[in-house]
Amino acid sequence: MKNPIDLHIGQRVRHRRWLLGMTQQQLAQAVGIRFQQIQKYESGANRISASRLWDLSRALEMPVSFFFDGLEPGKGGGAEAADDGLLQNKETMDLIRAYYALNENPRRRLLELAKALSVTDQSKN
């Protein structure tokens, strides 16, 4: 049975890799392993060691803490992923990737537009 924390960390690896436009093969080469191992990490089938997590954080240009973002303390002393499923949606990931591909000025303007549309849309309900 897969550990929820391993699943969460694997999903964070996958999402960040995807946002950077990296393939599993490219990430594997960057950390000196085979792409099959990246597949196992991303699916939560294999646990990521501390040293490998450090390598992945450097290759994915994120602090190690990034992989733990969204975990909340569980009732049994463990931790549970606070995943609402939004990042599982391909459309959401496409939008995020396109957003970060923009230069800073258009990105800020798009964010303001989205906020304004969100407020307008919520006031109709």
N, C-alpha and C positions, 0 to 999 in steps of 0.2 A: 504494500500500500504506500502511495506517495505521501510524503510529508507536506502539509500545506505551506510551510515556510520555504521548502525547496521549490515547490510549484511557483510561489510568488516571486522568488528570486529569479527563477528561470524565465518567467514572463517578463520581468523587468529587463533581463539580458536581451530577450527577443525584441521587445519594443524599442529599446535603445539602438540595437543593431539595425533594425528596420528603419528607424528615423535617420540614421546616418547613411542609409543606402548600402549597407554592407551585406554581403552574402555570408552564409555560415562558413564557407570555405575561406573567405577573406579574414573573418574573425579568428578562425582556427589557426591560420598561418601567422596572424599577429601575436598569438599567445603560444605558438609552438605545439599545437595538438592537431588531431584529425577532426574533420568537420562532423563526423559521427558523434564525437564527444560533445560538441556544441549542441547537436540535436538532443542528446540525452540530458544535458544541463537544462536546455530550454523547456523540455517536456517535464522536468522534475524527476526523471527516472534515476539520474545520478546526482548526488550531493556535490556541491562545489566546495573545495577546500579553501581555507583562508588565503593561501598563497596564490591559488588559481583565481580567486575573486579579486585579489589585488591586481593580477595580470589583466583580467577582464576590465577592471575599472580603468586601467591605463589605456587599454586598447579602445575602449568605448568613450574615453575622455569624460568620465564622471567619477565623483568620489565614491568610495566603497559604501558610504551611507545611503547613496541613491538606491541601491538594491533592496534596502530595508524600508524605504519610504512606503507608507501605506499599511504597515503591519501594526496591529493593535494588540495590547495585552489580552490574552484569553483568560477564561475563567479558571482553567486548570493549571495556571502558572506558566503556560506556554504562550504562543502568540498566534493570532489568526490574521489572515489577509483581509483587509477592508476593501474588497474589490466589488465595485458596483457593476462591472461588466462593460463599462463604456469603452475601455481600451481593447476589448475583444472584438469590437465592431470595426471592420475593414474601412468603412467610410470615415470613421473617427480618425483612424491612423492615417488615412490619405490626407485628411484635412490638416492634421498636425504636421505632417511632413511638408505639405505645400506651404503652410504658414511659416515654418522655420526656413524655408528656401527663399522667402522674401527678404529684401533689405529692411533695415530697421524702420525707416519712415513709413513705407507702405504697411509693414507689419503692425505698427502702432495704430495707423488709421483703420486697418481692418479690424483690429481688436475693439477700437472705439465703436465702429459700425456694428459689430456683433453685439456689444453691450447695449447699444441703443435699440437694436432690433429686438433683443431679448426682453428689455423693459417694456417696449411697445407691445410685444406679443403677450407678455404676462398680464398686462393691464386689460386685455381683451377677455381674459378668462374670468 
